[in-house]
């Protein structure tokens, strides 16, 4: 062996998976009866593989610790984590090996915003949808010191109801929006001035699908996206009343 530890999963006679501890990317409690384990793709592509472990409800902590022990090679260099064929599991609270997904590509987390929300550095890379049926404020983290931080925010309401939502870059001196929102009707674009606009307001008549891609260049939050017309959104120095 090459000194690495290897984890083996069997969900059926013709559906097995093995990868090394060096390719382990993390594990996530996806429900109170499931833990998803992630690896860098076995085929070497810029992608990820995942294996779902079915666990006894409420035993997430014990299973996570057993998984860590398996990754560290506490038992031997090759550890069977979940074997549905022979009913062999690394911990008694693992009850089954669920779906094995290989070469999934890079998936982004999608989260619905339903009210005032403060985004953090941990939210970078996520997609957010917003349709709370009222006014909400999405507070972004500081652009300074967070170069590369990025999110996508998409409106999901298309019925013309009230949707007066604001993306606020914050109150730190010198942190303002840059970029522009292109409109599909040829009516121009919404463009921040880059020197004072720290609010991006989504107006009540905005259509579903209005999308903002936002990233920090280390000084400002840069916005790009598309709207149906120029009245869907506007940059401002203060929150809309």
Beta strands, then each sheet from edge to edge (+ up, - down):
strand 1: 6-12
strand 2: 15-20
strand 3: 24-31
strand 4: 34-40
strand 5: 48-55
strand 6: 78-83
strand 7: 88-89
strand 8: 94-101
strand 9: 110-113
strand 10: 117-118
strand 11: 127-130
strand 12: 136-139
strand 13: 150-155
strand 14: 165-168
strand 15: 177-183
strand 16: 189-191
strand 17: 199-202
strand 18: 211-216
strand 19: 221-227
strand 20: 233-236
sheet 1: 2+ 1- 6- 7+
sheet 2: 3+ 4- 5+ 8-
sheet 3: 9+ 11+ 13+ 18- 19+ 15+ 16-
sheet 4: 10+ 12+ 14+ 17- 20+
end
